[in-house]
Amino acid sequence: MMINSAVNGFNIKRKRLTGLVLLLGMLFVAGSLLARGLTHSIAPATKMPGFFLTEIGELQVIMPESGKSKHIIVAVEKNADTKALSSCLRGMFGARRSVRQKPEPLVAQNKYEEGLVAMFPELQLLTINTFLPQHIQERFNRKLDFGGPNCFNTALAATDGIDRQETRHVSLNEFKARLGLLYSEIQTKTPEPGDVILYNSSDHGAVYLGGDRVFHKKDLHKEYYFRTPKILEVFFPDPGEWVPGPNYNGPYSTPGDTKVRKMQIFRRNAAPLQSWNDAIKVRPEYPAIALMKSTVMKVAPAWSIGKVMGYWSEVLTEELAGKLRETMNSDAAGRFLYTELESVRDQIFITIEDNYFTSPYANGDKIAREIWFTDNEYARGLITALRDSFGLQTDEETLNSICVSLKAINGDYRGKSLLAIIKAGK
């Protein structure tokens, strides 16, 4: 079967050739690069502050440690012609042919890159990032200023499974819902560039780059960088990576304690993302969930969730998820939107935890009172949207009454129903 597809920067072209012929061809090209002097072999024991030697496929590369550089680098002879190198990289990453897609000379911008250039004055140091999809180029070896966005969000954003601007937490349920609607599981052990890999049914998600490498963010913690480990090494720490302390309860609190037992491969199908975005917009619950989602994505990086959304938002999303679980799981669009609600709930929880509860001396009841509820545009918009979803009209007097009632709870929410107050109008 002839396939010609492009997914979010990945250009995957497969002709009528057997996998063996393709593999032999790639190995020949990669091996010939060194044989013809187009790449320079660096001794594995060479110490390079801020960098380490590794391989992408058969190609030796200089990889930056976490946070030390944005460039993946190849060393070549001073006067080498890089056409063969470019051809090898395009084949490995499924990249489009373009005049811009060629290795670029490294221009040192920090002390680690300056030190690397000084170590190899007789060589060309070329960055190969341009062969990666644009979204991955923009994120490689960077980190976010807030916690929540995780491996599932990263894999979806890189493959058009979620809108790229939705840098937020994605629950396992939402991840699997999107995989089921927008991807097809491929029964093969050999992924292709742009495929999403699900590890151990639920442990981790990543996107395959090519050359035995994946792109991922290891966990939801803000200290994790977007990295490109080997496909079977996603659970091991990269050189220079943040190591969790004893109070961290994330999935990789002991480096390497999770093993790869199973890998499922998913390939983006022809279903347009926009069609599902449009389908969920007709649901009556959509305006309220969309408002919470857009607000938490705005305030989480600014660390202003307590002031804007308040602790009541976390309590409300938990209650709302419980109430809507059955009614929204009756159709595909409903399940799609419901899993977004779960993710929004988790992102609000993660952000409040990060902002207020990281200290061992944090007083939960005191914090709940301090950031419980603010009568603001967000709160009034959310109350109105929720009442609309229940078919209830809301005038100014009713809105004022609900805000007074919610504020009066003052963090003492146990045994109370926020939805009942919003529905009753008092």
MARZARO-412719 format. One record per residue (C-alpha): residue in three letters; x, y, z. Coordinates in steps of 0.001 Angstrom, whole numbers, plus 500000, padded with zeros to 6 digits. Layout:
N
ALAXYZ
...
! end
This chain:
426
MET500000500000500000
MET501291503472499133
ILE501052505969501995
ASN501944509632501889
SER501040511509505061
ALA502107514610506952
VAL501370515072510647
ASN502213518335512381
GLY505693518705510928
PHE506338515006510444
ASN506440514080506760
ILE506184510293506547
LYS506672508854503059
ARG506696505098502585
LYS507278503501499192
ARG506986499921497984
LEU510164498799499761
THR510588496179502423
GLY511584497199505932
LEU514849495301505520
VAL515904497266502446
LEU515077500578504182
LEU517043499580507266
LEU520072498472505262
GLY519959501700503280
MET519862503836506420
LEU522722501919507996
PHE524790502236504818
VAL524274505999504601
ALA524948506552508298
GLY528023504317508278
SER529346505915505112
LEU529224509363506692
LEU532051508456509036
ALA533903506434506402
ARG533945509411504029
GLY535091511813506716
LEU531809513739506785
THR531417513202510500
HIS534114513111513115
SER534248510352515713
ILE534781511667519243
ALA536137509300521893
PRO533273508143524167
ALA535237509051527307
THR535582512703526257
LYS534329515030528996
MET532271517972527753
PRO530775520156530525
GLY527064520584529883
PHE527009517943527131
PHE527415514202526660
LEU528047511865523735
THR525271509573522539
GLU523714508279519312
ILE520668509042517236
GLY520346505975515076
GLU523868505279513844
LEU524885508917514085
GLN527096510108516938
VAL525720513320518426
ILE526619515718521206
MET523522516000523382
PRO523031518820525917
GLU522339517978529524
SER519025519149530933
GLY518770522913530604
LYS522341523491529381
SER521702524149525684
LYS518928524078523099
HIS521063522386520441
ILE521681518794519382
ILE525099518858517733
VAL527091516835515198
ALA530855517271514756
VAL532167517216511168
GLU535427518027509398
LYS536072521694508690
ASN535513521563504936
ALA533051518677504814
ASP530133518683502385
THR527028518081504519
LYS524651516896501773
ALA525002513242502768
LEU524518514164506419
SER521370516113505538
SER520024513184503527
CYS520648510830506451
LEU518851513152508903
ARG515875513656506602
GLY515508509909506249
MET515830509342509970
PHE513340512010511087
GLY510962511882508126
ALA511681515551507532
ARG510538517510504494
ARG513098518481501898
SER513709522186502227
VAL516573524591501691
ARG516204525494505356
GLN516647521925506477
LYS520362521659506709
PRO522764521485509633
GLU523559524974510888
PRO526860526082512449
LEU526675526328516214
VAL526759529935517405
ALA527745529767521057
GLN525312531589523351
ASN526297530392526816
LYS529351529154528684
TYR528665525492527900
GLU528454526098524164
GLU531505528370524298
GLY533444525640526079
LEU532381523088523477
VAL533543525287520584
ALA536873525852522331
MET537370522088522758
PHE537104521368519025
PRO538631524303517102
GLU539609522003514220
LEU536014520817513628
GLN532666522181512519
LEU530009521871515195
LEU526611521764513506
THR523183521859515098
ILE520605519455513651
ASN517468520780515398
THR516055522082512132
PHE515298518508511051
LEU512856518133513943
PRO509227519290513681
GLN508782522965514534
HIS506809522346517723
ILE509544520075519035
GLN512289522525518054
GLU510506525188520086
ARG510310523035523216
PHE513414520863523199
ASN515388521171526450
ARG513145523868527816
LYS510941523705530877
LEU507737525400531948
ASP507266527822534835
PHE504456525787536401
GLY503487522186537045
GLY500684520211535453
PRO501463519791531732
ASN502646516200531432
CYS503781513485529053
PHE500287512992527611
ASN499859516686526799
THR503340516711525239
ALA502699513737522949
LEU499304515043521825
ALA500514518593521176
ALA503381517312519028
THR501053515249516803
ASP497937517416516357
GLY495977515493518966
ILE495277518647520963
ASP495486522347520191
ARG499104523375520726
GLN498216526359522870
GLU496605524023525405
THR499648523685527626
ARG497920522001530541
HIS497507518734532354
VAL495960515880530368
SER494504513018532372
LEU495031509413531332
ASN491314509213530507
GLU491505512229528219
PHE494660510889526593
LYS492989507562525835
ALA489810509285524641
ARG491810511350522162
LEU493816508312521065
GLY490578506436520427
LEU489039509218518319
LEU492025510732516527
TYR494582507904516245
SER494718504295515077
GLU496661501668516971
ILE499318500131514745
GLN500124496455515199
THR503846496716514664
LYS506938496830516827
THR508569499433514588
PRO507257502991515082
GLU507668505710512490
PRO508351509423513031
GLY505197511046514393
ASP503781507935516060
VAL502610508210519673
ILE503877505525522053
LEU501959504502525157
TYR504110502691527702
ASN502769499941529976
SER499131500773529090
SER499086503842531366
ASP502535504762532700
HIS503811507189530087
GLY503321508722526652
ALA505863509968524102
VAL506139510738520390
TYR508615508878518199
LEU511166511072516432
GLY513214508510514512
GLY516693507159515094
ASP515533505220518187
ARG514586508504519912
VAL511346509849521374
PHE510275513314522482
HIS508680513610525912
LYS508264515430529210
LYS508870512896531920
ASP506324514090534432
LEU503982516925535380
HIS506539518572537709
LYS507790521947536509
GLU511458520934536945
TYR511297518393534110
TYR512574519519530714
PHE511299518461527304
ARG513836515824526263
THR514667513269523547
PRO515725510017525266
LYS516139506639523611
ILE512877504785523151
LEU513577502265525929
GLU515101504774528355
VAL512161507100529025
PHE512041506175532716
PHE515748506728533361
PRO517201510144534280
ASP519005512121531603
PRO522381513623532548
GLY521800516780534563
GLU518123516010535121
TRP516346517137538285
VAL516154514332540838
PRO513025514310543032
GLY513476514735546765
PRO512122512387549458
ASN508821514298549748
TYR507962513976546063
ASN505400511286545275
GLY505532511383541498
PRO505700508254539348
TYR509476508377538945
SER510487509232542505
THR513145506511542333
PRO515008506922539008
GLY514740503802536883
ASP512245502012539136
THR509674501801536310
LYS510478499293533570
VAL509249499163529986
ARG507018496090529872
LYS504744497023526967
MET504632499574524169
GLN501561500436522092
ILE501984502472518919
PHE499332504933517720
ARG499352506808514417
ARG497375509988513756
ASN494472509250511427
ALA492590511530509064
ALA489990512689511608
PRO490342516477511861
LEU490795517796515374
GLN488575520759514581
SER485572518506513954
TRP485735517186517516
ASN486356520663518902
ASP483187521750517109
ALA481238518685518293
ILE481820519378521966
LYS480852523041521627
VAL477190522105521187
ARG477121520346524547
PRO475327522403527251
GLU478236521820529652
TYR480813523219527235
PRO480766526953528156
ALA481409526271531872
ILE484163523711531250
ALA485765525880528556
LEU485804528881530911
MET487484526885533665
LYS489990525431531201
SER490951528745529608
THR491203530462532994
VAL493432527851534614
MET495738527859531572
LYS496034531639531931
VAL496493531885535694
ALA498604528767536382
PRO501791530172534745
ALA501154533494536533
TRP500745531781539917
SER497507533689540497
ILE495027530847540803
GLY494146531633544429
LYS493302535230543628
VAL491366534509540434
MET489842531023540654
GLY489947530328544376
TYR489775527055546257
TRP486078526780545479
SER486960526000541845
GLU488772522836542886
VAL485843521712545038
LEU483347522598542303
THR485146520670539539
GLU485269517566541724
GLU481531517826542425
LEU480736518638538811
ALA482695515628537560
GLY480738513371539912
LYS477400514764538750
LEU478138514664535015
ARG479987511346534751
GLU477000509260533692
THR475177511772531492
MET478285512769529513
ASN479543509258528832
SER476553508395526642
ASP478174509626523409
ALA481654510207521997
ALA481519514022522159
GLY480280513873525726
ARG483090511526526776
PHE485597513742525005
LEU484393516816526917
TYR484031514947530216
THR487650513837530122
GLU488635517477529545
LEU486741518315532729
GLU488778515673534566
SER491987517220533264
VAL490867520723534263
ARG490036519443537745
ASP493498517875538022
GLN495255521009536732
ILE493464523197539299
PHE494401520745542054
ILE498059520560540936
THR498379524346540699
ILE496829524975544118
GLU499069522292545619
ASP502168523848544032
ASN501217527387545024
TYR500076526832548592
PHE500790523359549959
THR504441522604549186
SER505602523690552638
PRO505384521006555364
TYR503984523753557619
ALA501050524593555349
ASN497746524800557222
GLY495083523439554896
ASP492059524913556669
LYS493672528338556908
ILE494662528311553233
ALA491176527188552191
ARG489695530196554012
GLU492241532665552647
ILE491762531747548987
TRP488230530357549119
PHE486194532660546867
THR486570535968545074
ASP483549537731543606
ASN485014538542540198
GLU484342538250536476
TYR485452534611536382
ALA483192533539539254
ARG480151535325537849
GLY480780533986534355
LEU481126530438535632
ILE477977530622537772
THR475996531974534818
ALA477362529287532464
LEU476516526521534914
ARG472973527773535428
ASP472564528037531650
SER473617524374531337
PHE470792523460533733
GLY468287525592531772
LEU468111528313534455
GLN467970532065533813
THR470234534316535877
ASP469531537974536642
GLU471797540324538579
GLU469954539849541855
THR470245536067541658
LEU473908536313540733
ASN474612538585543698
SER472797536221546035
ILE474767533180544844
CYS478096534988545223
VAL477198536021548792
SER476204532439549649
LEU479358530917548171
LYS481613533454549869
ALA479903532820553226
ILE481066529187553153
ASN484559530595553809
GLY486392527335553163
ASP484076525199555292
TYR482708523283552298
ARG482461519776553753
GLY478931518439553594
LYS477783521254551323
SER476908521163547634
LEU478170524127545633
LEU476099523029542657
ALA472947523005544798
ILE473635526580545874
ILE474243527646542280
LYS471051525930541095
ALA468944527298543943
GLY470120530840543372
LYS470962531397547031
! end
